[in-house]
Each structure stands twice: as structure tokens, then as C-alpha cells.
Amino acid sequence: MAMSVGNDSGDENAPMNEINTTPLVDVMLVLLIIFLITVPVVIQTVPLTLPTVTNVPTTTKPENVLISVDGNCDTYWGQTKVESKQELLDRGVKALKDEIKRQESLGGKVELPEVHIRGDKDVAYRCIGGVVFTMQRAGFLKVGFISEPTPGNVTRDF
């Protein structure tokens, strides 16, 4: 700490024209330490590498299952309305078994079909989530969502 014992002119009654900056520096150092401690606490994120997405046109295979869910939570297998989750499960199990038998009879590697779900943009997610869960219970490993791409955001592999 510094102490002032007088001014340079020697006059004791002259007003002091120097500012004591020691309290200002002390306050600034305290604020700096507070900010250095609190900023990492406030900014906590999980380190992720998010995928970059481009819309790729889907290649429709005849063995793939197309399921649609409309705004009223009604489920359709192709064009046929499915009345219950149990019916959806039964149809899924049957379709998967039939496709595996067909591919085994042809010989070679068996490739499991995929489920493509088209959901209305206004439908509650619980309706689509129920379809995903039911189709996974039926044995389908790949479940995808079909969406409409924004114009000009489609890559073509020709």
C-alpha cells in the first residue's frame, strides 16, 4: 500500500490532486476472479458432434413397409387403415416373417426390410411414437421418417 506524505510543491494546505486507484484495482480484480469462476459453471454443454444433414431421396424397395399417421392419429398400412396397435403388431410380425422366408428361398444374404413412417405435421408425437414402438416390437430394426424436403435442398446421386 502506498501512503501520501505530502505533495510535490511542499505546500501543506494545497488540495491533493492525485486519485487513489488501489481500491479500484482491488474491486476490478475481485470482479475478474468472480467472472472467471462463474462463466464455466454457467456454460455447461455436453461435447457433441452433430450430424450435417442433406436430404437424400429415398429409394423405395418393394419389401419396405410404408405406414402413414394422419392428423387424427389414425394409422394406415399402405392405403389400408389399421384399427388397433395389436393389428399393427400382428401385420408387422407377419410381413417380416414372410419377407425373411422369401429372401431365404432365393438364397444369399437376408436383408431385413425397413419401416418408413409418414406423419402429418399436426399429429401428436405420441401417435408416431406408438407406431415406432409397435414396429420395433414386431422385429423391424430400421425405422425411418419420411418428410418433405425444402426446395433446393436435395442431393442427387446420378
Phi and psi in degrees as a GROMACS rama.xvg file:
@    title "Ramachandran Plot"
@    xaxis  label "Phi"
@    yaxis  label "Psi"
@TYPE xy
-103.909  151.022  ALA-2
-130.133  136.347  MET-3
-93.2506  124.243  SER-4
-106.759  5.58407  VAL-5
151.049  171.89  GLY-6
-98.2743  173.972  ASN-7
-71.4934  -27.3261  ASP-8
-78.6967  -16.156  SER-9
90.1338  -9.02598  GLY-10
-82.6461  120.372  ASP-11
-74.965  -26.485  GLU-12
-91.201  -1.91293  ASN-13
-72.0514  142.292  ALA-14
-67.8772  149.045  PRO-15
-81.0556  127.192  MET-16
-111.574  18.4162  ASN-17
-107.795  141.144  GLU-18
-96.8  133.666  ILE-19
-81.7863  109.056  ASN-20
-93.3228  -2.19286  THR-21
-60.5478  -46.331  THR-22
-64.6819  -34.6216  PRO-23
-64.4985  -43.7755  LEU-24
-65.5942  -39.6533  VAL-25
-61.757  -44.9961  ASP-26
-63.9795  -42.3416  VAL-27
-64.6927  -40.1  MET-28
-65.6149  -40.0632  LEU-29
-63.0179  -44.1892  VAL-30
-63.5006  -40.1988  LEU-31
-61.282  -43.9145  LEU-32
-65.1529  -40.6256  ILE-33
-61.7991  -45.4436  ILE-34
-65.6278  -38.1252  PHE-35
-65.9671  -30.3934  LEU-36
-81.7777  -40.3186  ILE-37
-83.9736  -28.6892  THR-38
-62.5642  -46.1553  VAL-39
-63.906  -27.969  PRO-40
-71.3233  -38.9719  VAL-41
-71.6042  -39.611  VAL-42
-96.5316  84.0286  ILE-43
-114.591  117.666  GLN-44
-133.253  154.769  THR-45
-86.4439  127.596  VAL-46
-69.0147  117.526  PRO-47
-130.341  151.376  LEU-48
-110.029  102.881  THR-49
-78.1101  142.817  LEU-50
-72.679  146.78  PRO-51
-93.0892  134.257  THR-52
-116.615  132.348  VAL-53
-129.101  142.522  THR-54
-76.6071  122.233  ASN-55
-110.177  129.26  VAL-56
-59.0082  136.086  PRO-57
-77.6422  143.313  THR-58
-97.0454  116.385  THR-59
-83.738  123.541  THR-60
-105.218  146.101  LYS-61
-64.1693  -25.3864  PRO-62
-81.3671  -14.5159  GLU-63
-69.2744  148.662  ASN-64
-100.919  127.169  VAL-65
-106.932  118.579  LEU-66
-119.271  135.641  ILE-67
-118.693  142.778  SER-68
-125.756  118.526  VAL-69
-89.7349  -178.743  ASP-70
-64.2367  -18.3986  GLY-71
-94.9516  10.4742  ASN-72
70.5618  21.2417  CYS-73
-84.8558  137.046  ASP-74
-105.902  137.792  THR-75
-125.927  131.437  TYR-76
-96.978  104.101  TRP-77
67.239  -113.499  GLY-78
-107.436  -2.74861  GLN-79
-96.5453  129.94  THR-80
-73.0875  135.058  LYS-81
-100.204  127.144  VAL-82
-82.793  -29.0762  GLU-83
-146.13  165.631  SER-84
-66.6693  -33.7208  LYS-85
-65.3534  -40.1974  GLN-86
-64.3183  -39.3356  GLU-87
-63.3739  -42.6359  LEU-88
-63.1691  -45.6748  LEU-89
-63.0831  -42.8058  ASP-90
-65.5386  -38.1795  ARG-91
-64.2014  -45.7803  GLY-92
-62.5715  -44.4189  VAL-93
-63.7923  -44.9715  LYS-94
-63.307  -40.4132  ALA-95
-67.1656  -44.49  LEU-96
-62.5395  -43.2157  LYS-97
-62.7193  -41.0697  ASP-98
-68.6686  -38.8424  GLU-99
-64.876  -43.1294  ILE-100
-62.0386  -41.275  LYS-101
-62.5017  -44.4696  ARG-102
-70.8433  -34.6097  GLN-103
-66.9422  -35.318  GLU-104
-68.5463  -28.5116  SER-105
-78.4055  -17.591  LEU-106
81.8721  166.88  GLY-107
89.9758  -167.227  GLY-108
-77.3321  137.764  LYS-109
-90.7434  121.116  VAL-110
-108.045  121.954  GLU-111
-71.1834  141.655  LEU-112
-72.065  165.034  PRO-113
-109.434  159.904  GLU-114
-109.036  126.538  VAL-115
-111.348  120.159  HIS-116
-106.857  127.388  ILE-117
-109.925  115.354  ARG-118
-113.796  139.527  GLY-119
-63.0837  145.497  ASP-120
-68.8035  -18.3752  LYS-121
-99.8511  3.30791  ASP-122
-79.9067  146.378  VAL-123
-69.1807  145.629  ALA-124
-65.7153  -26.3198  TYR-125
-59.5153  -31.241  ARG-126
-68.7416  -45.9302  CYS-127
-71.3461  -39.1079  ILE-128
-61.1665  -36.8928  GLY-129
-64.9307  -38.4054  GLY-130
-67.0347  -42.5707  VAL-131
-60.1654  -47.0088  VAL-132
-61.9331  -44.0385  PHE-133
-63.6373  -42.9201  THR-134
-70.1299  -32.1062  MET-135
-69.0854  -36.5488  GLN-136
-64.7283  -31.8429  ARG-137
-70.9994  -18.5498  ALA-138
117.374  0.44576  GLY-139
-76.5737  129.288  PHE-140
-91.1685  -31.9835  LEU-141
-108.609  117.43  LYS-142
-124.56  123.221  VAL-143
-125.933  163.434  GLY-144
-112.513  136.608  PHE-145
-100.437  127.747  ILE-146
-131.502  167.418  SER-147
-93.697  121.845  GLU-148
-73.1748  155.289  PRO-149
-71.0672  147.976  THR-150
-59.1851  133.991  PRO-151
82.3209  7.35339  GLY-152
-114.54  33.3617  ASN-153
-114.945  131.595  VAL-154
-98.6589  145.177  THR-155
-120.544  133.628  ARG-156
-107.774  72.8154  ASP-157
